[in-house]
Amino acid sequence: MQVLSRPSSPERPETLVHRLVAQLSRQVLWDSLLLFVPPAAAVVYVLALLFQAAWLSRTGAIVAAIFTLGLGAFAVLLRRPPLLPTVRRAAHLVDQKSGAKDHFLTLATIDPASQPLVLLTRLRLQTEGFLNRIQLRRDFPYKFKSSAYWSLGTSLITVVLFHLLLPIAQSARYGATVQERLRELAQQMAAKPELRGLTKELQTVLSKLDDPKISPQEKQALAQDMERKLNEQQKKEEQKDNRDLLSQAASALDGLEKQQQLASGQDQQKDQQKGGGGIQSNAPQDGQGENKQSQGGSGESKGESAAPSQETMDQGQSAQAKPKEQGQEKNQAGDAKNNQNQPDPNQPGKDPNKEKAGKTEGGAKDGAGKQQASEEPPPQGGPQADRFYKPGEGKEGLATKGYVTVQMPEELVADAKGESRTGKESKNTRARTQVPVSNVPLPAHVPNAPTEKQQVPIEYRGIIR
Amino acid sequence: MEPQQFQQAFRRLEAEVQKVIVGHDDLIRKILIAFFAGGHVLLEGVPGLGKTLLVKSLSQALGMSFKRIQFTPDLMPSDIVGTEVLTEDSGRREFQFKRGPIFAHVVLADEINRATPKTQSAVLEAMEEKQVTVFGDSHILETPFIVLATQNPIELEGTYPLPEAQLDRFFFKLLVTAPAPAELKEILKRTTGTATSEISRVLPEDGGQLVGEMQQLLRQVMIAPPIEDYVVRLVHATQADAVNGGPSKSLVKQYIRYGASPRGAQAIILGAKGNALTENRVHVSYEDIERVLYPALRHRLILNFQAEAENISTDQVIGEVLKHVSRN
């Protein structure tokens, strides 16, 4: 198809081709950036995480980050040139889009000086006829390459994985070594006269951190306080060495703090497992004494974390002995009393009261523990006010409510084997009742009652008859 | 000369030849392209397909001198180029050059493969140099000059296949195929009745000058360097020993004994330029190249024994080359 009419656009075909080259070059740059920037950013973020977790020193992290960014920039520079579009390629693309028969290619690549002017003018006229068919933005839009999506996705996954796994790895790695590292740093700090005061404080904190009598919360507070002091000193310091040293010590303390957080979290989990292991339900039972599970247990441990200590909670009897301190325990004890009239048919001869009291801080319903923990703690040392009880509950515990206690299978196995536990745990286990426990009455046993008769398979009926 | 004038003249020539020749539009176009590119054409086809009529019609339309040489085994070179004969003029005897049939604008070398190699080679110089040498004297041929040779692909007994050197001198090798049923019906209508078609002369009396201008314009047609590169890659890919750019493990390596010569590349580009002009373009496109690739290379690829044994044609090999060589 020949197009000889002069278009309204004053642009020359060669200019259009060169504009396309520039546009495609920018697209290639974007492609390269989208390919390499997400991994580089992910690596920098991971480095920052590692620095925060005291796995890397500040200098190491900065050097690694600079190296990563440099590598990314180098990769972009290395990848781009081979992909840069040539004039030929761009002209070919314009020809394809406009339906021209290599008009743009010829015009953009021939040497005009060596061509007859008449023919060149004619070719230019013909080519300009195709200009109206081309809009660079419309016809050559930027499209995200699949490699960019892959790069972004992989980087995000890496970051998320690091975010999730680093605390675990940190607790595994620094379980014993953070304090050693802090001691080393304290020794190094002791060598600096201007840091001696702070070193003494750090050593005191370290000795307290080693003290098993001090609770994890207190240790965490100590570590926080020391970290704050180190940070303040770091800001004041003028020498770079000292700043680095203080920074490392602060990072290590931060790691230790997290470790303490983790430890207290694990304590809470243990509480939950010990106390809430016996999951209770007040769902009406069919009287078969089956184990039933519900989500009640998880809720209570939150409430219990605000309660004084693990020991008291674990020992049901002692909890009973201190009803004023343990309002919740008291509830459960009362609950157990209510259930006194329903002895466990599977466990004759055992006192269900004791067993249930030992287990059932979880036995209190979801709200009981949660409400106390999150809203307002019950007054310590006195009888609990009525407003802390949920509807249907009172000082006497869960009156008129049916429930079933379920013991976790591993506990049963452990019990059966009599595996080693701490003394307190063993006592608790022994004090616990065997599962299932229910206060729902079983159906009355009628001697000589006709049992359900099994149907004879139809093909045997004739033979048997 | 303007490209439009070229196109007009070309279209009129086509139309005039098509008055007599039914079908074979592409064949007529390619013969005309070869003529304006200054090349010669080898027509291959079984007898009775109108090869001779086609050439005659073309010469009539061009309005130029036409000679036909029927090649036979006893044809001598002097029968083609001419010879010196003793003449007596006013009592003086002298040798005078008697020009042979090669001295015409359009020469039909009918069944060229029936003549001996000695006679065939007499045409070589004429085709390439556009001159003949007799007894040491060179004689310039007519301008424009085109040799249209025909050969029969069957009845090969008693024939002398053209040597590669001579084949290479043909610009295009065109295959004359049997007409389609509709075309055959039209042929019968035109040739078995009383009506006759008169071919009118398209070019003026001094047609040689006009043809020269047209040939000049054809050579001025622009070709982009990437398209030239494409031609180079195509021709190079036909080389059996091509290391770079040759389609490895393909039919080319397997069946080609000798690839295309530089004359092949020249023919492709000139043919493409002619094709571009016929489409009112002043530049060559990739399509033009691909359109003339087969006739330009078909007789320049020498296949090996394995290809002959497996009945592989050069067109198949060229198709394979086209498949393997990318435009960019």
Interface residues (C-beta under 8 A of the other chain):
Chain A: Q2 R88 R89 H92 K101 D102 H103 L105 T106 T109 I110 Q115 P116 V118 L119 L120 R122 L123 Q126
Chain B: E2 P3 Q220 V221 M222 I223 A224 P225 P226 I227 N280 R281 V282 H283 V284 S285 Y286 E287 R327 N328
